[in-house]
């Protein structure tokens, strides 16, 4: 596992985070993002599920989100999974000392509850660290 404090093999100077591109997190999930102004769109390919089949057959979902301005912008994006649960991420793009870019996010997953009594276990929280995948074509 790579931490945000570790140096990557990338040695180019970066002056701002470019959210557009392909990103992978520590669990192997992939996001393909395109930022135009403050609008963010893309596709999320999950490597994990709360229960087998919860993310659907292909484990993909469309991303809708927003991003702030600046050299290290904040970002928020959401997906609706095929089986009805939804996830949201909020975080910020950071430039590391070696020029590598990371998205540090916190997420919330809301699974569908059958009734109000089952509501207590339907929300999960966590964090993801996405690294830009410069090798993806």
Secondary structure, DSSP 8 states (H G I E B T S, - for coil): ---TTS--S-----SS----EEEEETTS-EEEEEEETTEEEEEEE-S--SSTTTT-SS-EEEEEEEE--STT-EEEEEEE-TTS-EEEEEEEEEE-TTS-EEEEEEEEEE---SSGGGGGGSEEEEEEEEEE-TT--
